[in-house]
Amino acid sequence: MKDLKGILVRAGSNPRLLKMLNPLMRKMIPFNRPHRFSLEEITSERVVVRIPYRKSNLNHLKGIHACALTTASEYSSGLLILRHLGTADYRLIMKSLTSTYHYQGKEAINAIFELSEADVNSELIPELEKEGVVDLIAEIKAFDLSGNHVCTTVCLWQIKTWDKVKTKV
C-alpha cells in the first residue's frame, strides 16, 4: 500500500475510516486474518488493537492464547511506528519479541502501545537521519475489558533507511 501512513493518520480522526481499515488490514496481513483483530484507536501517540474472545483465539483452557496476545502486541506497535514513519523512506523489521503473561484472559483484550510524537521527532528521526539505522524497544501492554493486566510484550524493531537495506537477490 502506497500511502499507509496517510491512511493511518486520517483513520485516527475518522471513525468510519477506522472501521473500514480493519478488513483492509486483514487482507494486507493474511497471517492476522483468523484472529479478527480490530484496530480500536490510532492517534499520534497510541494504538489500541482488540483481540476478540472467539474460538480461533482461545487456548485449551478457554483463555486468550499466548500467540494471539503476542501477535496483537506486535501488530499494535508496528502500526504506530508506521503511522509516524511510513514505508516510503524506512524499512521496519522485528528483531526480537518476548512476552510475559500475568493473568489468564477470559474476555476480549486490548493490546496498547504508546509512543510519543515528541520522542519520535527528537530522538528517533534524528538518529535515523544520522546513522540510517536504529533499534526501537517497544513495550506493549495488554488488558482485558475488566482492566486486568494480561500480558506485557517487548518488541525490538529495527528501522532502516532503504539505502541501508541489504537483501540477497
C-alpha positions in Angstrom: 0.0 0.0 0.0 1.5 3.3 -1.2 0.1 5.7 1.4 -0.4 3.6 4.5 1.0 6.4 6.7 -1.6 8.9 5.4 -4.4 6.4 5.8 -3.3 5.6 9.4 -3.2 9.3 10.2 -6.6 10.0 8.7 -8.2 7.0 10.4 -7.4 8.4 13.8 -9.8 11.3 13.4 -12.4 9.5 11.2 -14.3 6.6 12.9 -15.8 5.5 9.6 -12.3 5.2 8.0 -11.0 3.4 11.1 -13.8 0.8 10.8 -13.1 0.4 7.0 -9.4 -0.1 7.8 -9.9 -3.3 9.7 -10.9 -5.5 6.7 -8.2 -3.8 4.6 -5.5 -4.7 7.2 -6.8 -8.3 7.3 -6.1 -8.5 3.5 -2.7 -6.8 3.8 -1.6 -9.1 6.7 -3.2 -12.5 6.0 -1.4 -14.1 9.0 -3.6 -12.0 11.3 -6.8 -12.7 9.5 -8.1 -15.7 11.6 -7.7 -13.7 14.8 -10.1 -10.9 13.6 -8.2 -8.3 15.4 -9.7 -4.8 15.3 -8.0 -1.5 15.3 -9.9 0.3 18.0 -7.9 3.5 18.3 -5.0 5.1 16.5 -3.7 8.5 17.4 -0.3 10.2 17.1 0.8 8.6 20.4 -1.3 5.5 21.0 -2.7 2.4 19.2 -5.2 0.0 20.6 -5.8 -3.4 19.0 -8.7 -5.5 20.2 -8.4 -9.3 20.4 -11.9 -10.7 20.3 -12.9 -13.5 22.6 -13.6 -16.1 20.0 -12.7 -19.7 19.4 -9.9 -19.1 17.0 -8.1 -17.0 19.7 -8.5 -19.5 22.6 -6.2 -22.0 24.1 -7.2 -25.4 25.5 -8.2 -23.7 28.8 -10.6 -21.3 27.0 -8.4 -18.3 27.7 -6.9 -16.0 25.0 -4.0 -17.9 23.5 -0.4 -16.6 24.2 0.3 -16.4 20.5 -2.8 -14.2 19.9 -1.6 -11.9 22.6 1.9 -11.6 21.3 0.8 -11.2 17.7 -1.7 -8.4 18.6 1.1 -6.7 20.6 3.5 -6.8 17.7 0.7 -5.5 15.4 -0.1 -2.5 17.6 3.4 -1.4 17.9 4.2 -1.8 14.2 1.1 0.2 13.2 2.1 3.2 15.4 5.6 3.2 14.2 4.4 3.0 10.6 1.9 5.9 11.4 4.9 8.0 12.4 7.4 7.0 9.7 5.5 5.4 6.8 7.2 3.0 4.4 8.5 5.3 1.7 11.8 6.2 3.5 12.1 3.4 6.1 12.0 -0.4 6.4 10.7 -1.8 9.6 11.5 -5.3 10.7 11.2 -7.2 14.0 14.5 -8.3 15.6 13.1 -9.9 18.7 9.9 -10.5 20.6 9.3 -11.6 24.2 6.2 -11.8 26.2 5.4 -12.1 29.9 2.0 -13.4 30.8 0.4 -12.1 34.1 -3.2 -13.1 34.0 -5.5 -15.5 32.0 -7.6 -13.6 29.6 -11.2 -14.8 29.6 -12.7 -12.0 27.6 -11.7 -9.6 24.8 -8.4 -8.0 25.3 -6.8 -4.7 24.2 -3.2 -4.5 23.2 -2.0 -1.0 23.8 1.2 0.7 22.6 2.2 4.3 23.2 5.0 6.2 21.6 5.1 10.0 21.9 5.4 12.1 18.8 7.9 14.2 20.7 10.2 11.2 21.2 9.9 10.3 17.5 10.8 13.8 16.4 13.5 14.5 19.0 15.2 11.0 19.1 14.1 8.5 16.5 14.2 10.6 13.3 17.4 12.5 14.1 19.1 9.1 14.8 17.8 7.7 11.6 19.0 10.7 9.6 22.4 10.4 11.2 23.0 6.6 11.3 20.4 5.3 8.8 19.5 2.5 11.3 18.0 2.5 14.8 16.7 -0.2 17.1 13.5 0.8 18.9 12.3 -1.1 22.0 8.5 -1.1 22.1 6.7 -2.2 25.3 3.2 -3.2 24.7 0.7 -3.9 27.5 -2.5 -6.0 27.1 -5.5 -5.6 29.4 -8.8 -7.5 29.3 -12.0 -5.5 29.3 -12.2 -5.7 33.1 -8.9 -4.0 33.4 -6.7 -6.9 34.3 -3.1 -6.7 33.1 -2.9 -9.9 31.0 0.4 -9.6 29.2 3.5 -7.4 28.6 5.3 -7.8 25.3 8.6 -6.3 24.4 9.3 -6.0 20.7 12.7 -4.9 19.4 12.1 -3.2 16.0 15.0 -2.4 13.6 14.2 0.6 11.5 16.5 1.4 8.5 16.6 3.8 5.7 16.1 2.0 2.4 19.7 2.7 1.3 20.9 0.7 4.3 18.8 -2.4 3.5 20.8 -5.3 2.0 19.0 -8.3 0.6 20.1 -11.3 -1.4 18.8 -11.5 -4.9 
